[in-house]
Amino acid sequence: MHSSTFFRDSLKTSPFVSLMSKRTFDEPKSPPSPLSPGQQKRVRFLVDNNNDLT
């Protein structure tokens, strides 16, 4: 629970991830699933990094 909140906060503060999120979620012709497989891998990588940090 706590680490997911930390992850959400780090998403808000990271300019790179916010750019990535904007392109993912604000794109008009985005697929039904919010994340493509490549982006899911990237997010999982970020989560693993956060788990290492905490």
N, C-alpha and C positions, 0 to 999 in steps of 0.2 A: 504493500500500500504506500508506504512512505517513499520508497524509491521511485514508484511510478509518478508520484506528485513531483518529486525532484526532477524526473525526466521531463514532465510536462513544463515545468518552469524553465528548464534548460532549453527546451524547444522554443519557448517564447523569447528567450534572450539571445539565442544564436541567430545571427543574421543569415548565415548560409541556410540553415534549416527552415527559417521563416520564408526565405526566397523559394526554397524547394516546395514548401507547403503551398505557397501562393500559386505556383505553377501547377501543382497537383490538383488543388481543390477549386481554384477559381477558373480553370480552363473550361470553356463552354463545351467542347467536344471531348470531355474526359470519359473514360470507360466507366461502367457501373461500379466496379471495385475501385475504392479511393486510391489504392496504391498498386502500381505495377509490380511484377515479381522482382525486378531490379531494385525498385525503391524499398520493397519489403526487406530485401537483404541489407540495404543500406541502413534502414531503421533498426533492424536487429543488431547490426554492427554497432550502432550508436548506443543501444541499450546495453550491449555487452561491455562497452567502454565505461558506461556509467556504473555498472555493477562492479567493475574493477576499481573504480575510483572510490566508491563508498565503502 
